[in-house]
Amino acid sequence: MEFSIHDKENGNYRAVEHYGSEIITDLSDHYRHILELIGEDPDREGLVNTPKRVSKSMQFLTQGYHIDPEKLLRSAMFKEDYRQMVIVKDIEIFSMCEHHMLPFFGKAHVAYIPNGYITGLSKIARVVDAYARRLQVQERLTTQIKDCIQNTLKPLGVAVVIEARHMCMIMRGVQKQNSVTTTSDFTGAFEKIATREEFIRLISSNLS
């Protein structure tokens, strides 16, 4: 069994948590050994169940490998004659840096200009999660989200901006607690300065 968010009964997507028992066993053995290597006693009361808990946590945090983001979008595609900007902003992101396997977290702002088809707004957020729940670098995550929407919906343009804090910079290394990394990627209409500036202005504003 593995993580999936596809409900086969009606074709819709919903969150379902499945933990692979064999994977849990294998990961638990490795995490027990890691505890020993760092000088801990995996048999003491507070750590007895830690390897199993961490193995479940790791499966959850990397569930994106088992999700098809393009299929997510196609599950809620609707014909609509709307050709103005659609923005879903402040989408929370929680991912793990593939270099140190430490978390990075922040917000994604995603926009597209439809070209005959729109998608359910929640599907945009699910696409972000599908790619974020993998070992990642922020730069690739930004591009993967953009490419998925562009390739699936064929819109007039896509814009993605991600702002995130990286624990590998906060907890270790240079230990800069207030640093924020911003990445962006654009296609089509958003490559025009005026359209891109409108997008930046809109994601920077607050609803009154």
C-alpha atoms as an extended CHARMM CRD file, in Angstrom:
* protein
*
       208  EXT
         1         1  MET       CA              0.0000000000        0.0000000000        0.0000000000  PROA      1               0.0000000000
         2         2  GLU       CA              1.1340000000        3.5450000000       -0.6530000000  PROA      2               0.0000000000
         3         3  PHE       CA             -0.0530000000        7.1110000000       -0.3770000000  PROA      3               0.0000000000
         4         4  SER       CA             -2.7860000000        8.0080000000       -2.8100000000  PROA      4               0.0000000000
         5         5  ILE       CA             -5.3770000000       10.7260000000       -3.1410000000  PROA      5               0.0000000000
         6         6  HSD       CA             -7.4490000000        9.0620000000       -5.8430000000  PROA      6               0.0000000000
         7         7  ASP       CA            -10.8880000000        7.8020000000       -4.9320000000  PROA      7               0.0000000000
         8         8  LYS       CA            -11.4860000000        5.0130000000       -7.4590000000  PROA      8               0.0000000000
         9         9  GLU       CA            -15.2000000000        4.7750000000       -6.6900000000  PROA      9               0.0000000000
        10        10  ASN       CA            -16.1580000000        8.0950000000       -8.2150000000  PROA      10              0.0000000000
        11        11  GLY       CA            -13.0130000000        9.3120000000       -9.9570000000  PROA      11              0.0000000000
        12        12  ASN       CA            -12.5560000000       12.2710000000       -7.6180000000  PROA      12              0.0000000000
        13        13  TYR       CA             -9.5130000000       13.0990000000       -5.5600000000  PROA      13              0.0000000000
        14        14  ARG       CA             -9.4570000000       13.0730000000       -1.7810000000  PROA      14              0.0000000000
        15        15  ALA       CA             -6.8070000000       12.6790000000        0.8810000000  PROA      15              0.0000000000
        16        16  VAL       CA             -6.1940000000        9.0490000000        1.8220000000  PROA      16              0.0000000000
        17        17  GLU       CA             -3.2910000000        7.9130000000        3.9850000000  PROA      17              0.0000000000
        18        18  HSD       CA             -1.8650000000        4.4560000000        3.4030000000  PROA      18              0.0000000000
        19        19  TYR       CA              1.3870000000        3.3170000000        4.9460000000  PROA      19              0.0000000000
        20        20  GLY       CA              3.2760000000        0.4760000000        3.3070000000  PROA      20              0.0000000000
        21        21  SER       CA              3.9220000000       -2.0540000000        6.0690000000  PROA      21              0.0000000000
        22        22  GLU       CA              7.0780000000       -3.4240000000        4.4420000000  PROA      22              0.0000000000
        23        23  ILE       CA              8.4310000000        0.0720000000        3.9400000000  PROA      23              0.0000000000
        24        24  ILE       CA              7.6820000000        0.9250000000        7.5750000000  PROA      24              0.0000000000
        25        25  THR       CA              9.6110000000       -2.1440000000        8.7160000000  PROA      25              0.0000000000
        26        26  ASP       CA             12.6070000000       -1.4240000000        6.4960000000  PROA      26              0.0000000000
        27        27  LEU       CA             12.7360000000        2.2760000000        7.3470000000  PROA      27              0.0000000000
        28        28  SER       CA             12.3050000000        1.5550000000       11.0560000000  PROA      28              0.0000000000
        29        29  ASP       CA             15.3440000000       -0.7290000000       11.0030000000  PROA      29              0.0000000000
        30        30  HSD       CA             17.4100000000        1.9870000000        9.3680000000  PROA      30              0.0000000000
        31        31  TYR       CA             16.2410000000        4.7020000000       11.7600000000  PROA      31              0.0000000000
        32        32  ARG       CA             16.9740000000        2.4470000000       14.7380000000  PROA      32              0.0000000000
        33        33  HSD       CA             20.5080000000        2.0640000000       13.4320000000  PROA      33              0.0000000000
        34        34  ILE       CA             20.7980000000        5.8220000000       12.9420000000  PROA      34              0.0000000000
        35        35  LEU       CA             19.8460000000        6.3570000000       16.5900000000  PROA      35              0.0000000000
        36        36  GLU       CA             22.5920000000        3.9770000000       17.6150000000  PROA      36              0.0000000000
        37        37  LEU       CA             25.1340000000        5.7090000000       15.3640000000  PROA      37              0.0000000000
        38        38  ILE       CA             24.4810000000        9.1360000000       16.9010000000  PROA      38              0.0000000000
        39        39  GLY       CA             24.9940000000        7.6950000000       20.3920000000  PROA      39              0.0000000000
        40        40  GLU       CA             21.3870000000        7.1290000000       21.4880000000  PROA      40              0.0000000000
        41        41  ASP       CA             19.7660000000        4.0660000000       23.0290000000  PROA      41              0.0000000000
        42        42  PRO       CA             16.8450000000        3.0720000000       20.7690000000  PROA      42              0.0000000000
        43        43  ASP       CA             15.4860000000        0.8400000000       23.5460000000  PROA      43              0.0000000000
        44        44  ARG       CA             14.9440000000        3.6030000000       26.0840000000  PROA      44              0.0000000000
        45        45  GLU       CA             11.3250000000        4.5100000000       26.7940000000  PROA      45              0.0000000000
        46        46  GLY       CA             11.1740000000        7.7410000000       24.8220000000  PROA      46              0.0000000000
        47        47  LEU       CA             12.6960000000        6.2150000000       21.6880000000  PROA      47              0.0000000000
        48        48  VAL       CA             11.1390000000        2.7500000000       21.5420000000  PROA      48              0.0000000000
        49        49  ASN       CA              8.5160000000        3.7820000000       18.9690000000  PROA      49              0.0000000000
        50        50  THR       CA             10.4910000000        6.5910000000       17.3580000000  PROA      50              0.0000000000
        51        51  PRO       CA             11.8000000000        4.5820000000       14.3700000000  PROA      51              0.0000000000
        52        52  LYS       CA              8.2620000000        3.5710000000       13.4250000000  PROA      52              0.0000000000
        53        53  ARG       CA              6.9200000000        7.0760000000       13.8850000000  PROA      53              0.0000000000
        54        54  VAL       CA              9.6920000000        8.5710000000       11.7780000000  PROA      54              0.0000000000
        55        55  SER       CA              9.1760000000        5.9920000000        9.0410000000  PROA      55              0.0000000000
        56        56  LYS       CA              5.4930000000        6.9330000000        8.8170000000  PROA      56              0.0000000000
        57        57  SER       CA              6.4180000000       10.5990000000        8.8480000000  PROA      57              0.0000000000
        58        58  MET       CA              8.8770000000       10.0980000000        5.9980000000  PROA      58              0.0000000000
        59        59  GLN       CA              6.2620000000        8.2970000000        3.9060000000  PROA      59              0.0000000000
        60        60  PHE       CA              3.8430000000       11.1510000000        4.4880000000  PROA      60              0.0000000000
        61        61  LEU       CA              6.4090000000       13.8400000000        3.6930000000  PROA      61              0.0000000000
        62        62  THR       CA              7.3580000000       12.1420000000        0.4130000000  PROA      62              0.0000000000
        63        63  GLN       CA              3.8930000000       11.0570000000       -0.7220000000  PROA      63              0.0000000000
        64        64  GLY       CA              4.2210000000       13.2850000000       -3.7830000000  PROA      64              0.0000000000
        65        65  TYR       CA              6.1920000000       10.5810000000       -5.5770000000  PROA      65              0.0000000000
        66        66  HSD       CA              2.9560000000        8.5820000000       -5.8130000000  PROA      66              0.0000000000
        67        67  ILE       CA              0.7670000000       11.4170000000       -7.1150000000  PROA      67              0.0000000000
        68        68  ASP       CA              0.2660000000       12.3880000000      -10.7620000000  PROA      68              0.0000000000
        69        69  PRO       CA             -0.1890000000       16.2000000000      -10.6970000000  PROA      69              0.0000000000
        70        70  GLU       CA             -1.3710000000       16.3970000000      -14.3160000000  PROA      70              0.0000000000
        71        71  LYS       CA             -4.0500000000       13.8160000000      -13.5570000000  PROA      71              0.0000000000
        72        72  LEU       CA             -5.1200000000       15.9900000000      -10.6370000000  PROA      72              0.0000000000
        73        73  LEU       CA             -5.7430000000       18.9230000000      -12.9670000000  PROA      73              0.0000000000
        74        74  ARG       CA             -7.4820000000       16.8250000000      -15.6040000000  PROA      74              0.0000000000
        75        75  SER       CA             -9.9000000000       15.5120000000      -12.9660000000  PROA      75              0.0000000000
        76        76  ALA       CA            -11.4440000000       18.9770000000      -12.7120000000  PROA      76              0.0000000000
        77        77  MET       CA            -11.0940000000       20.6480000000      -16.1160000000  PROA      77              0.0000000000
        78        78  PHE       CA            -14.0360000000       22.6960000000      -17.3370000000  PROA      78              0.0000000000
        79        79  LYS       CA            -14.6680000000       24.5430000000      -20.5690000000  PROA      79              0.0000000000
        80        80  GLU       CA            -15.0290000000       28.2160000000      -19.8180000000  PROA      80              0.0000000000
        81        81  ASP       CA            -14.6910000000       31.3290000000      -21.9980000000  PROA      81              0.0000000000
        82        82  TYR       CA            -12.6740000000       33.3090000000      -19.4520000000  PROA      82              0.0000000000
        83        83  ARG       CA             -9.3750000000       34.8430000000      -20.4800000000  PROA      83              0.0000000000
        84        84  GLN       CA             -8.3780000000       36.9440000000      -17.5020000000  PROA      84              0.0000000000
        85        85  MET       CA             -5.8850000000       36.1870000000      -14.7810000000  PROA      85              0.0000000000
        86        86  VAL       CA             -6.7330000000       33.4970000000      -12.2210000000  PROA      86              0.0000000000
        87        87  ILE       CA             -4.5680000000       33.6980000000       -9.1040000000  PROA      87              0.0000000000
        88        88  VAL       CA             -4.3250000000       31.3640000000       -6.1350000000  PROA      88              0.0000000000
        89        89  LYS       CA             -1.9300000000       32.9970000000       -3.7190000000  PROA      89              0.0000000000
        90        90  ASP       CA             -0.5040000000       32.2760000000       -0.2590000000  PROA      90              0.0000000000
        91        91  ILE       CA             -0.5620000000       28.5020000000       -0.7500000000  PROA      91              0.0000000000
        92        92  GLU       CA              1.3410000000       27.0470000000        2.1890000000  PROA      92              0.0000000000
        93        93  ILE       CA              4.3450000000       24.9520000000        1.1920000000  PROA      93              0.0000000000
        94        94  PHE       CA              6.1530000000       22.3810000000        3.2970000000  PROA      94              0.0000000000
        95        95  SER       CA              8.9470000000       20.4950000000        1.5790000000  PROA      95              0.0000000000
        96        96  MET       CA             12.3660000000       19.0050000000        2.2810000000  PROA      96              0.0000000000
        97        97  CYS       CA             15.6630000000       20.1200000000        0.8140000000  PROA      97              0.0000000000
        98        98  GLU       CA             17.2580000000       17.2000000000       -0.9960000000  PROA      98              0.0000000000
        99        99  HSD       CA             20.7580000000       18.3040000000        0.0240000000  PROA      99              0.0000000000
       100       100  HSD       CA             20.3550000000       18.0140000000        3.8050000000  PROA      100             0.0000000000
       101       101  MET       CA             16.8450000000       16.5410000000        4.1150000000  PROA      101             0.0000000000
       102       102  LEU       CA             15.8210000000       19.4580000000        6.2860000000  PROA      102             0.0000000000
       103       103  PRO       CA             12.5070000000       21.2800000000        5.7970000000  PROA      103             0.0000000000
       104       104  PHE       CA             11.8660000000       24.4260000000        3.8570000000  PROA      104             0.0000000000
       105       105  PHE       CA              8.5270000000       26.1470000000        4.1170000000  PROA      105             0.0000000000
       106       106  GLY       CA              6.7130000000       29.2150000000        2.8910000000  PROA      106             0.0000000000
       107       107  LYS       CA              4.1180000000       30.2680000000        0.3460000000  PROA      107             0.0000000000
       108       108  ALA       CA              3.4760000000       29.7640000000       -3.3370000000  PROA      108             0.0000000000
       109       109  HSD       CA              1.5940000000       32.1890000000       -5.5640000000  PROA      109             0.0000000000
       110       110  VAL       CA              0.2530000000       30.6640000000       -8.7720000000  PROA      110             0.0000000000
       111       111  ALA       CA             -1.5600000000       32.3000000000      -11.6720000000  PROA      111             0.0000000000
       112       112  TYR       CA             -2.7000000000       31.3160000000      -15.1330000000  PROA      112             0.0000000000
       113       113  ILE       CA             -4.6860000000       32.9030000000      -17.9410000000  PROA      113             0.0000000000
       114       114  PRO       CA             -7.1900000000       30.3570000000      -19.3160000000  PROA      114             0.0000000000
       115       115  ASN       CA             -7.3950000000       29.4930000000      -22.9730000000  PROA      115             0.0000000000
       116       116  GLY       CA            -10.6890000000       27.6220000000      -23.1510000000  PROA      116             0.0000000000
       117       117  TYR       CA            -10.3210000000       25.5980000000      -19.9580000000  PROA      117             0.0000000000
       118       118  ILE       CA            -10.2130000000       26.3260000000      -16.2520000000  PROA      118             0.0000000000
       119       119  THR       CA             -9.5790000000       23.9640000000      -13.3520000000  PROA      119             0.0000000000
       120       120  GLY       CA            -10.8900000000       23.7040000000       -9.8160000000  PROA      120             0.0000000000
       121       121  LEU       CA             -9.0720000000       26.1670000000       -7.5730000000  PROA      121             0.0000000000
       122       122  SER       CA             -8.2420000000       23.5050000000       -5.0010000000  PROA      122             0.0000000000
       123       123  LYS       CA             -6.4690000000       21.5070000000       -7.7090000000  PROA      123             0.0000000000
       124       124  ILE       CA             -3.8660000000       24.2610000000       -8.0340000000  PROA      124             0.0000000000
       125       125  ALA       CA             -3.0450000000       23.8880000000       -4.3500000000  PROA      125             0.0000000000
       126       126  ARG       CA             -2.9650000000       20.0910000000       -4.7000000000  PROA      126             0.0000000000
       127       127  VAL       CA             -0.5000000000       20.3460000000       -7.5820000000  PROA      127             0.0000000000
       128       128  VAL       CA              1.7520000000       22.4730000000       -5.3770000000  PROA      128             0.0000000000
       129       129  ASP       CA              1.5540000000       19.8430000000       -2.6210000000  PROA      129             0.0000000000
       130       130  ALA       CA              2.1730000000       16.9740000000       -5.0290000000  PROA      130             0.0000000000
       131       131  TYR       CA              5.5310000000       18.4180000000       -6.0250000000  PROA      131             0.0000000000
       132       132  ALA       CA              6.3920000000       19.8310000000       -2.5890000000  PROA      132             0.0000000000
       133       133  ARG       CA              5.9690000000       16.4290000000       -0.9130000000  PROA      133             0.0000000000
       134       134  ARG       CA              9.1850000000       15.1420000000       -2.4470000000  PROA      134             0.0000000000
       135       135  LEU       CA             12.8580000000       15.7710000000       -1.8620000000  PROA      135             0.0000000000
       136       136  GLN       CA             13.2390000000       19.1010000000       -3.5860000000  PROA      136             0.0000000000
       137       137  VAL       CA             15.1190000000       22.2410000000       -4.3740000000  PROA      137             0.0000000000
       138       138  GLN       CA             13.0190000000       25.3820000000       -4.5040000000  PROA      138             0.0000000000
       139       139  GLU       CA             14.1160000000       26.2480000000       -8.0230000000  PROA      139             0.0000000000
       140       140  ARG       CA             12.9520000000       22.9220000000       -9.4670000000  PROA      140             0.0000000000
       141       141  LEU       CA              9.7350000000       22.9910000000       -7.4600000000  PROA      141             0.0000000000
       142       142  THR       CA              8.8540000000       26.3540000000       -9.0050000000  PROA      142             0.0000000000
       143       143  THR       CA              9.4310000000       25.1130000000      -12.5360000000  PROA      143             0.0000000000
       144       144  GLN       CA              7.6130000000       21.8030000000      -12.0310000000  PROA      144             0.0000000000
       145       145  ILE       CA              4.4470000000       23.5830000000      -10.8850000000  PROA      145             0.0000000000
       146       146  LYS       CA              4.6090000000       25.9430000000      -13.8650000000  PROA      146             0.0000000000
       147       147  ASP       CA              5.2280000000       23.1590000000      -16.3830000000  PROA      147             0.0000000000
       148       148  CYS       CA              2.4170000000       20.9900000000      -15.0240000000  PROA      148             0.0000000000
       149       149  ILE       CA             -0.1790000000       23.7290000000      -15.3990000000  PROA      149             0.0000000000
       150       150  GLN       CA              1.1300000000       24.8210000000      -18.7980000000  PROA      150             0.0000000000
       151       151  ASN       CA              1.2640000000       21.2880000000      -20.2110000000  PROA      151             0.0000000000
       152       152  THR       CA             -2.1410000000       20.2350000000      -18.8910000000  PROA      152             0.0000000000
       153       153  LEU       CA             -4.4020000000       23.2730000000      -19.2510000000  PROA      153             0.0000000000
       154       154  LYS       CA             -2.5850000000       24.8380000000      -22.2520000000  PROA      154             0.0000000000
       155       155  PRO       CA             -3.3240000000       28.3410000000      -20.9210000000  PROA      155             0.0000000000
       156       156  LEU       CA             -2.1810000000       31.6260000000      -22.4010000000  PROA      156             0.0000000000
       157       157  GLY       CA              0.4120000000       31.8590000000      -19.6580000000  PROA      157             0.0000000000
       158       158  VAL       CA              1.4320000000       30.6500000000      -16.1960000000  PROA      158             0.0000000000
       159       159  ALA       CA              3.2070000000       32.4470000000      -13.3630000000  PROA      159             0.0000000000
       160       160  VAL       CA              4.6390000000       30.8860000000      -10.2080000000  PROA      160             0.0000000000
       161       161  VAL       CA              6.4090000000       32.6530000000       -7.3490000000  PROA      161             0.0000000000
       162       162  ILE       CA              7.6100000000       30.8480000000       -4.2260000000  PROA      162             0.0000000000
       163       163  GLU       CA              8.9040000000       32.4880000000       -1.0500000000  PROA      163             0.0000000000
       164       164  ALA       CA             10.4190000000       30.1180000000        1.4950000000  PROA      164             0.0000000000
       165       165  ARG       CA             12.6320000000       29.7950000000        4.5480000000  PROA      165             0.0000000000
       166       166  HSD       CA             15.1500000000       26.9630000000        4.5380000000  PROA      166             0.0000000000
       167       167  MET       CA             16.0680000000       25.2190000000        7.7690000000  PROA      167             0.0000000000
       168       168  CYS       CA             19.4210000000       24.2300000000        6.2480000000  PROA      168             0.0000000000
       169       169  MET       CA             20.2460000000       27.9640000000        6.3380000000  PROA      169             0.0000000000
       170       170  ILE       CA             18.5490000000       28.6760000000        9.6630000000  PROA      170             0.0000000000
       171       171  MET       CA             19.5890000000       25.6970000000       11.8350000000  PROA      171             0.0000000000
       172       172  ARG       CA             23.0080000000       24.9170000000       10.3620000000  PROA      172             0.0000000000
       173       173  GLY       CA             25.5310000000       26.3340000000        7.9060000000  PROA      173             0.0000000000
       174       174  VAL       CA             25.3650000000       30.1300000000        7.8320000000  PROA      174             0.0000000000
       175       175  GLN       CA             22.5340000000       30.1570000000       10.4340000000  PROA      175             0.0000000000
       176       176  LYS       CA             20.7310000000       33.1750000000        9.0110000000  PROA      176             0.0000000000
       177       177  GLN       CA             17.3610000000       33.0850000000       10.7510000000  PROA      177             0.0000000000
       178       178  ASN       CA             15.6690000000       35.8390000000        8.7570000000  PROA      178             0.0000000000
       179       179  SER       CA             16.7020000000       34.9150000000        5.2270000000  PROA      179             0.0000000000
       180       180  VAL       CA             13.9510000000       34.2780000000        2.6630000000  PROA      180             0.0000000000
       181       181  THR       CA             14.5070000000       32.7330000000       -0.7570000000  PROA      181             0.0000000000
       182       182  THR       CA             12.2720000000       33.8410000000       -3.6460000000  PROA      182             0.0000000000
       183       183  THR       CA             12.0360000000       31.9960000000       -6.9520000000  PROA      183             0.0000000000
       184       184  SER       CA              9.8410000000       32.6680000000       -9.9790000000  PROA      184             0.0000000000
       185       185  ASP       CA              9.0400000000       31.2510000000      -13.3860000000  PROA      185             0.0000000000
       186       186  PHE       CA              6.7620000000       32.4960000000      -16.1540000000  PROA      186             0.0000000000
       187       187  THR       CA              5.3700000000       31.3960000000      -19.5010000000  PROA      187             0.0000000000
       188       188  GLY       CA              3.3980000000       32.9740000000      -22.3130000000  PROA      188             0.0000000000
       189       189  ALA       CA              1.5440000000       36.1730000000      -21.4760000000  PROA      189             0.0000000000
       190       190  PHE       CA              3.3990000000       36.5380000000      -18.1840000000  PROA      190             0.0000000000
       191       191  GLU       CA              6.6410000000       37.0690000000      -20.0650000000  PROA      191             0.0000000000
       192       192  LYS       CA              5.2500000000       40.5040000000      -20.9430000000  PROA      192             0.0000000000
       193       193  ILE       CA              6.3650000000       43.0790000000      -18.4040000000  PROA      193             0.0000000000
       194       194  ALA       CA              2.9060000000       44.6560000000      -17.9600000000  PROA      194             0.0000000000
       195       195  THR       CA              1.1970000000       41.3040000000      -17.2450000000  PROA      195             0.0000000000
       196       196  ARG       CA              3.9560000000       40.2040000000      -14.9090000000  PROA      196             0.0000000000
       197       197  GLU       CA              3.8140000000       43.4890000000      -13.0060000000  PROA      197             0.0000000000
       198       198  GLU       CA              0.0320000000       43.1320000000      -12.5990000000  PROA      198             0.0000000000
       199       199  PHE       CA              0.5530000000       39.6390000000      -11.1760000000  PROA      199             0.0000000000
       200       200  ILE       CA              3.2070000000       40.8540000000       -8.7240000000  PROA      200             0.0000000000
       201       201  ARG       CA              0.9730000000       43.7230000000       -7.6440000000  PROA      201             0.0000000000
       202       202  LEU       CA             -1.9970000000       41.4400000000       -7.0610000000  PROA      202             0.0000000000
       203       203  ILE       CA             -0.1140000000       38.8540000000       -4.9990000000  PROA      203             0.0000000000
       204       204  SER       CA              1.3880000000       41.6700000000       -2.9230000000  PROA      204             0.0000000000
       205       205  SER       CA             -1.9900000000       43.2340000000       -2.0640000000  PROA      205             0.0000000000
       206       206  ASN       CA             -4.3100000000       42.3590000000        0.7860000000  PROA      206             0.0000000000
       207       207  LEU       CA             -8.0930000000       42.1100000000        0.5390000000  PROA      207             0.0000000000
       208       208  SER       CA             -9.7310000000       44.9690000000        2.4190000000  PROA      208             0.0000000000
